[in-house]
Structure formats: structure tokens, C-alpha cells
Amino acid sequence: MKQGNKLQHLLLNSNPWFSAVSDYSLQLAIYLREKNSILYCSEIGSTAMEKKCLENKIPFENAPIHNQSIINFFKSFIFLNKHLYKNKNSLKYIWVFEGREHSLCAISKIIFPFLWKDRVLIRVRGQAQSISSNLFSRLMYNVMTNKIVFAANCVKNRVKFEIPFEKTIIQYYSKNFKTNYPRNNDEAKSIYIDVSLPPIKSENLLYVVVGRFDKVKGHDYLLDAFLKADFINKNGEKIKSQMIFLGYNANLSAGRLYENYFKKFGEGLFVQNKYYLKSQILNKELYIISEKMNNIDELISMAHFGVIPSLDSEVICRVGVEFLQCGTPVISSDAGALPEVFSDFKELIFPVGNTESLKNCLESSSKIFLDKNSYSENRRKAKKIGAERFSLKNYDNLYEFINRN
């Protein structure tokens, strides 16, 4: 909290991991911190937010709002109302990001309405699930909540009842991507993920995929499309291409992907959590990495194209935003908010789950890559969109919205 200033924004987040929604809340807190005094509240031991807040110098307090029990409910309830009373002359905005804390605030408003006089309850919704039209939902969103922030238009469209237009705003995930490595197309670069594996080289057609290993993320049909795609230069020769998967094991493991595609590629190596597959005939290579990379920002910048083949649930699109801010064009499915974020790259968007359309997009991207002027223009466009449409500066509209009566 800014020294000498009284608390004005209270942020409550019960999400149990550093999800896309939690990252959205973090970027919002970073922005608000520069405007007013804030306090971020989450549960120690259940989330990564304490560490993230410490790294970004954001005031943090433990609130047991994730692991709900009768005891924790009363602790959370007392915690909330204590801050409302203690900061009765300064605290104006209460931000909630999940259903638990949203309900907690609603109960507080019903029992202690005097504590909520002239205060603004703001629900930030970045979840892919629909909101059913029932009495409880209508009460929560139309009566108990003052302002509603949707992370994308597709999220708003999943509300199955009407919400007054003046109560809502569409605010896409935004951030300031400071660790940026602008790539010089004429400068050859190499990255070794392990000394025993061949290097990733910028002179090759390079695709990067970032996201957990989960069937919903579409790794399988992307690999099928990648193997089928023809990357041919003007001399009719197969150009060398490399695809890199970065993520952590979820409902699908990196090792299982390696095993499933070993025969299709023909050659392979692996070292701990790093896997490598190669097809000499197709002149294609695949790297599957299921551990943290320190130079991931450099790799994203070095890539010629990011790929997001998700089958569902893409709302925040934080990886896509990072690609754009690095000047890396993105090939994506039309799942969730992806068509909204990449609306300026319609030629690189394909129907979700369609292997043939994805193959065609990959082949189109190879033609862009081989045309130096076309590719440079695509990089400039991506970087401009990332810097202008998805920087923290764009939260100015949101700040104006919450202050509007």
C-alpha cells in the first residue's frame, strides 16, 4: 500500500493456482497500484499470488477464501468486514475474480448494507463457463454487483440473461512485456535446450506452442497437421522446420506425446524432461519441453510463428498477447476469444479441431516466411497491435468505467 495513503482498492482472489484469471488480476493490480493504494488478498498455501505480489511490490494479506469450510468462511467473512469497517472513509472498490469471494461479498452486503454504502463491488469474469439464467445468478449480477468486467466478448455472450449495458465493459488481458527481445531477421540465432540435443535455430521455419500438456490444448491434431504440411521453397525443396512445445504435464504428458509420435518422425532422443523428434525425410523436428525455461521470452521472440490450437476454454489469451508484444504472428483456432484477440490475422485462424484447415494455415505461414517483405510486415503489425491494444495503458478505459456513476 502506498505509504501515507489510505486503502482504496481491495482485490479478492480465491483461485487455487496461478491461472490465466489470476494473471489477469495481477496485471490489474500492477496498474491500480500506480493510481491508488491497493491490497491484494488470497490464501497462502493455496495460490502462487503471495509470491507474485511480493515480486511486483504489491501489498498482500492472507485470506482463507479458497479452502472453504465453516471455520474458513467465518474467518473470511470477518476479514472482509473488518477491512470494510477499518477503511470506511477510503475503501471504495472491491474487486472479485471467482464465485467464492463474489458470494462472500453478496452475503456481507445483505447482512451489513451500511458497510457497503457508496462502495463499488466489481466482478471480473474471465471464466469460459456459461452463466445460467436463474434467480440466484440474476440477483448476483444484476442486483448485488455494481460493475462487471468481461475479459472478452465471448464471455459476455455466455451469460444467459440480460445485464444492463451500462454495468458492463469488455476489457482484454493486457500487460507490459518488459523482457522483450526484438528479433533481427538477418541475424542468425541458436538456442540449446540441452547440450545433448540439436539446437533450435532462427534460420529454420520456427513454430512455438506454449501451454500445459492437456488434450484440450490440441497438441495431437497440431502434430498431425504439421507432419502433413508441405513447406516448399521456390526451387521445390523442403525447407527445414522446427516446432517447439513448452508446458507442464496435465491431462497429457510430454513423454506420452513423444511415445505416440516417435514412429511417425522416425528418430528421437530425450534427456529428463526434454524430448526431441526428427523426420529426415520431411526435414522436420519437434522439441517437447516440460520444464521451466529461463530464456522463454527470447524463444518467443525468435519464433517465426506462435501456434495456439486450443479446442476450447481460451478466454484470457495471455500467451497470445505475449507473442504479439514480441512481434510474433500467431496461427490460432477460433476457440473462445482467440478470433477477437487475433482479428487482424484472419488468414491465420482456422476452425477448431480441423486438421486440414490447420495444415493449410501452416502452409500459408511458410509462404509468408519465405517472402521476406511479407513476413517483416506481419512482424511489424503484430508488435504494433501488442504494444497498442494490449499494454497496461488500455486499463485507462476500465479505470474510467469504474469511476462512472
Residue pairs with C-beta under 8 A, 6 or more apart in sequence:
1 7
1 37
1 38
1 39
1 59
2 33
2 36
2 37
5 36
5 37
6 37
6 87
6 89
6 90
6 91
7 37
7 38
7 39
7 83
7 87
7 90
7 91
8 36
8 37
8 38
8 90
8 91
8 92
8 93
9 32
9 36
9 37
9 38
9 39
9 91
9 92
9 93
9 95
10 38
10 39
10 41
10 83
10 87
10 91
10 93
10 94
10 95
11 25
11 28
11 29
11 32
11 38
11 39
11 40
11 41
11 95
11 97
12 41
12 42
12 63
12 65
12 80
12 94
12 95
12 96
12 97
12 101
12 104
12 105
13 21
13 22
13 25
13 40
13 41
13 42
13 47
13 49
13 65
13 96
13 97
13 98
13 101
14 42
14 43
14 65
14 66
14 97
14 98
14 100
14 101
15 21
15 22
15 25
15 42
15 47
15 66
15 97
15 98
16 46
16 47
16 66
17 47
17 48
18 47
18 48
18 49
18 52
20 126
20 173
20 315
20 316
20 317
20 318
21 97
21 98
21 124
21 126
21 127
21 151
21 316
22 47
22 48
22 49
22 52
22 97
23 173
23 316
23 318
24 97
24 124
24 126
24 151
24 173
24 316
24 318
25 40
25 49
25 95
25 97
25 124
26 49
26 52
26 53
26 56
26 58
27 173
27 174
27 175
27 392
28 95
28 124
28 395
28 398
29 38
29 40
29 53
29 56
29 58
30 56
30 58
30 175
30 176
30 392
31 392
31 395
31 399
32 38
32 399
33 56
33 57
33 58
35 399
37 59
37 90
38 58
38 59
39 59
39 60
39 61
39 83
40 49
40 53
40 58
40 59
40 60
40 61
41 60
41 61
41 62
41 63
41 65
41 79
42 49
42 50
42 60
42 62
42 63
42 65
42 66
43 62
43 63
43 64
43 65
43 66
43 67
44 50
44 62
46 66
46 67
47 66
49 60
50 60
50 62
52 58
53 59
53 60
54 60
61 79
63 75
63 76
63 79
63 80
64 72
64 75
64 76
64 79
65 72
65 76
65 100
65 101
65 104
66 100
68 76
68 100
73 104
76 101
76 104
77 104
77 107
77 108
80 104
80 105
80 108
81 108
81 112
81 115
83 91
84 91
84 94
84 108
84 112
84 115
84 116
84 119
85 115
88 115
91 119
92 118
92 119
92 120
93 119
93 120
93 122
93 402
94 105
94 119
94 120
94 121
94 122
95 122
95 124
96 102
96 105
96 121
96 122
96 123
96 124
97 124
97 126
102 123
102 140
102 145
103 140
105 121
105 144
106 139
106 140
106 144
106 145
108 115
108 116
109 115
109 116
109 121
109 144
110 144
120 146
120 147
120 402
121 144
121 145
121 146
121 147
122 145
122 146
122 147
122 148
122 149
122 402
123 141
123 145
123 147
123 148
123 149
124 149
124 151
125 148
125 149
125 150
125 151
125 155
126 150
126 151
126 152
126 155
126 173
126 315
126 316
127 155
127 315
128 155
128 158
128 312
128 313
128 314
128 315
128 336
129 158
130 158
130 159
130 160
131 137
131 141
131 158
131 159
131 160
131 161
132 160
133 160
133 161
137 161
138 161
141 148
141 159
141 161
141 163
142 161
142 163
142 164
142 167
145 167
146 167
147 167
147 168
147 169
147 401
147 402
148 163
148 167
148 168
148 169
149 168
149 169
149 171
149 398
149 401
150 156
150 168
150 169
150 170
150 171
151 170
151 171
151 172
151 173
151 315
151 316
151 337
152 170
152 172
152 315
152 316
152 317
152 336
152 337
152 340
152 341
153 170
153 337
153 340
154 315
154 336
154 337
154 340
155 315
155 337
156 168
156 170
169 397
169 398
169 401
171 394
171 395
171 397
171 398
172 317
172 321
172 337
172 340
172 341
172 389
172 390
172 394
173 316
173 317
173 318
173 321
173 390
174 321
174 390
174 391
174 392
174 393
174 394
174 395
175 318
175 321
175 322
175 325
175 390
175 391
175 392
176 391
176 392
177 297
177 321
177 322
177 325
177 326
177 386
179 297
180 297
180 301
180 325
180 326
181 297
181 298
181 301
181 302
181 326
182 301
182 326
182 327
182 383
183 189
183 202
183 301
183 302
183 326
183 327
183 379
185 372
185 375
185 376
185 379
187 202
188 201
188 202
188 203
189 201
189 202
189 302
190 199
190 200
190 201
190 202
191 199
191 200
191 295
191 298
191 299
191 302
192 199
192 200
193 200
193 274
193 287
193 289
193 293
194 271
194 274
196 269
196 271
197 269
197 271
197 274
197 276
197 287
198 276
198 278
198 285
200 206
200 242
200 244
200 287
200 299
200 302
201 242
202 302
204 239
204 240
204 241
204 242
204 285
205 231
205 239
205 240
205 241
205 242
205 304
205 365
205 366
205 369
206 241
206 242
206 243
206 244
206 302
206 303
206 304
206 305
207 226
207 241
207 242
207 243
207 244
207 303
207 304
207 305
207 306
207 307
207 331
207 362
207 365
208 243
208 244
208 246
208 299
208 300
208 303
208 305
208 306
208 307
208 328
209 219
209 222
209 243
209 244
209 245
209 246
209 247
209 306
209 307
209 308
209 309
210 246
210 247
210 296
210 300
210 306
210 319
210 322
211 217
211 246
211 247
211 308
211 310
211 319
212 247
212 248
212 249
212 250
213 219
213 245
213 247
213 248
213 249
213 250
213 251
213 252
213 253
213 254
213 257
213 290
214 250
214 251
214 252
215 251
215 252
215 311
216 251
216 310
216 311
216 312
216 313
217 247
217 252
217 309
217 310
217 311
218 309
218 310
218 311
218 333
218 352
218 353
219 245
219 252
219 257
219 309
220 257
220 260
221 309
221 353
221 355
221 358
222 243
222 307
222 309
222 358
223 243
223 257
223 261
223 264
223 286
224 355
225 355
225 356
225 358
225 359
225 362
226 241
226 243
226 284
226 286
226 362
227 264
227 265
227 279
227 282
227 284
228 355
228 359
229 359
229 362
229 363
229 366
230 238
230 363
231 238
231 239
231 241
231 283
231 284
231 362
231 363
231 366
232 238
232 239
232 366
233 239
233 370
234 370
238 282
238 283
239 283
239 366
239 370
240 283
240 284
240 285
241 283
241 284
241 285
241 366
242 284
242 285
242 286
242 287
243 284
243 285
243 286
243 287
243 307
244 286
244 287
244 289
244 299
244 303
245 254
245 257
245 286
245 287
245 288
245 289
246 289
246 293
246 296
246 299
247 254
247 289
247 290
248 290
248 291
249 290
253 290
254 273
254 275
254 288
254 289
254 290
255 270
255 275
255 290
257 275
257 288
258 268
258 270
258 275
258 277
258 288
261 277
261 286
262 268
262 277
264 279
265 277
265 278
265 279
265 284
265 286
266 278
266 279
266 280
266 281
267 277
267 278
267 279
267 280
268 275
268 276
268 277
268 278
269 275
269 276
270 276
272 291
273 289
273 290
273 291
274 287
274 288
274 289
274 290
274 291
275 286
275 287
275 288
275 289
276 285
276 286
276 287
276 288
277 285
277 286
277 288
278 284
278 285
278 286
279 285
293 299
297 322
297 326
300 306
300 322
300 323
300 326
300 328
301 326
301 327
301 328
303 323
303 328
304 328
304 329
304 365
304 369
304 375
305 328
305 329
305 330
305 331
305 348
305 365
305 369
306 319
306 320
306 323
306 328
306 329
306 330
306 331
307 330
307 331
307 332
308 314
308 317
308 319
308 320
308 330
308 331
308 332
308 333
308 338
309 332
309 333
309 358
310 332
310 333
310 335
310 336
310 338
310 352
311 333
311 335
311 352
311 353
312 335
312 336
312 352
313 335
313 336
314 333
314 335
314 336
314 337
314 338
315 336
315 337
316 337
317 336
317 337
317 338
317 341
320 330
320 332
320 338
320 341
320 342
321 341
321 386
321 390
323 329
323 330
323 382
323 386
324 330
324 341
324 382
324 383
324 385
324 386
324 390
325 383
325 386
325 387
325 390
325 391
326 382
326 383
326 386
327 379
327 380
327 382
327 383
327 386
328 379
328 382
329 345
329 348
329 365
329 368
329 378
329 379
329 381
329 382
330 342
330 345
330 348
330 382
331 348
331 349
331 350
331 358
331 361
331 362
331 365
332 338
332 339
332 342
332 345
332 348
332 349
332 350
333 349
333 350
333 351
333 352
333 353
333 358
334 349
334 350
334 351
334 352
335 352
338 349
339 346
339 349
341 390
342 348
342 349
344 381
344 385
345 378
345 382
347 361
347 364
348 361
348 364
348 365
349 361
350 357
350 358
350 360
350 361
351 357
368 374
368 375
368 378
369 375
